[in-house]
Amino acid sequence: MTAKKAPTRKKAAPKKTTTQSKTTSAGKTARAGKKKAGGTGSERLIAVVSPEEFFFVDARKKVERAIFPDPDRSPSIFESHLAPKGGEEAPDVTAILDDLRTASLFGGDKLVVLRGAESLDGERREALLHTLERIPSKVTVLLLMEKLRKGSKLEKLLTKIGRIERFKAMYDRPGPWQRGAAEHDSELVRWVVDRAAERELRLAPPDAFVLVQRVGNHPARLDSELEKLSIAYDPGATVSRAAIDALAPDAQEFKAFDLSDAIVARDRKRALAMLDTMLRDGMVGSDSSRLVFPGAIAGMVIGALRSRFAMLLRARTRLEAGVPQKDVWTELKVAPFLRDTFAAQVRVRETDELRDCLRNLLRFDLEMKGGSPFPEATLTRMVMTLT
């Protein structure tokens, strides 16, 4: 299939996520995934530096596949936090390092995953450095760190005998210094293209840009959509804009409907978390423009909620009137694969409560349209009231 050029979209302020660069022995960095680590190139000591959990999980999966290729054998994996968790005492680093020095009980390879190495200081840091210099032959150490200070003893050691992979902030649009650049000429789009290539898919930058706009700038979500595309297409296939439209629904637009599900289910914690994400990341409007103003987001959210509660009220009143459930689902045009979920939602609230929800939605809608000085707080109150 031939890739189609994405439609022109209104320029927006670039957002940042994270991108990869690998430190060379000279301390220089390269763009995402393009430059290999220097030093001795040791594959038994690897450090991943990133503020985002996705890259830790991804790196660990790759390391596990490399050292434990046989799925029928139980891998020997030891994981520990070197930094104290909230309110807890500092862990016993000596005991942790003893596990690092010890080979697998079964005589095969062993993976040691350590988090928070950057927090160590004094004697504890020196003990770690001393141990890392003497890793047993069949032990692989994976350090997961949110930051790694340039020029520190740990960075110097990792550069000398190991490998450092850094995942830095990256823009989802051209930076302000890239005047005249195409809208798809950004670090995040290049990361998506490279990630697609790892899955043996060909994805043109304009189409990768469309995917970012539809899904958002979160690497985990983008990678999940690429995985779906890799299942649908043969290795080496070119992913077109039509394929993205079909297999990668507009996740930004669907957030309002997902929020409706959480509110209908009275899942307050999940609903508040989703609302926070929507206010932070924005949404995509019906005209493909990005909505970031809370008032505009409120319009889409309230509209989706009003539609959902009105549909539930209609279903409940029809069922109470004795209409067969199958006929009600047909009348309301409920998709077959959604009928079980919708039936469960209908049972959650009584008819009078559904009417109260619609009245509350009208009240909050008028409050937002009246120019609420604190729209985020108003939306939060709305979620609390409805759950």
C-alpha positions, 0 to 999 in steps of 0.5 A: 500500500502506498503511504498518503500524505497527511493533511495540513494541520494548524501549527501548535506548540511542540510537546516533549516526551523522551528520545534515546541517545547512547553515550559514546566513550568520548561522552558525545551523544547522538539522535534517537537510536542512531549511534551505538555505545562506545567504550568496550561495548560490554553487554553485561553492564547496561544503564538506562537513563530516563524519566519514563517507565516505558523505556525501563520496561522496554529495555528489560524485555530486550535484555531478557530476550537476549540472555534468555532465548529459550522460553522453556527455561526459567530465567534467573532474575534478581531485582532490587531498589537501591534507593529508599521508597517513601518513608522507608529506611535505606535498603541494605546495599551490602546484601543487594551487592552480594546477590550481584556477585553471586552466579545463578544457582542453576549455573546459567545466565543471571540478570540483576536489575537495579533501580536508583543507583544514582541515589547512592553516595559515600561508601555505598556508592564506592561499594557499588562501583567496586562490585560493577568492576568485577561482575561474574562472567554469566551475570548481566547487570541492568541499571535503571535510573531517572538521571545520571550526572555527567562526569560522575564516577558512575558515568565514567565507569559505565562509559568505560566498561558498559553501555549507557542508553539515555532517553531524553525529552523530545518534541512532537513538532519541529522546534522553534529554531527549525524555521520552515521545517515540515510539521512532521520533522520532529524527534518524536516522529523520527522515533516512531519511524525508527520504532516501526522499522524495528517491527519491520514496517515502513512508515513515512514521516507524514503518516507517523506524524498523523499517528502521533496526532491521533494517539498522543505523544506517549511512547507506550501508547504509540508503541502499542499502536505500532504493535497492532499494525505489525500484527495486521501487516506482513514484514516489510509492508508500507503502512498507509494513512488509511491503515492508521485511520482503520487500526489506530482510532483517534485515542485523543477523541475517544478519551471523552468516551473512556471517561464516560465509562469510568463515571458511569461505573462510579470509578472515581479514582480512574475518572479523576486520573483520566480527567487529569490526563486530558487536561494535561495532554489536550484532545483532538477536536472534530476539525482535527485541531488540538484542544488544550483550553479546559473550557473547550475540553469541557464541551467535549466531555459534557457532550459525551456524558450527556449522550451516554446518560441520555442513552442509559435513561432511554434504555432503562425506561424502555426496559421498565415499560416491558420492551424486550432487551434485544429490541431495546438494543436494536432501537438504540443501535447498540453494537453487538460487541458492546451490548454486554457492557451497555447492559451492565451500565444500565443496571448501575443506576436507577431511573431517578438517579440517571435523571439527576445526572442529566440535571447536574450535567446541565448545571455544570454546562451552564456554569462552564459556559458562563465563564467559570474562573476555574474550569479545571476545578469545575470539571473535577467537581463534576466528576466527584458529583457524578461518581 
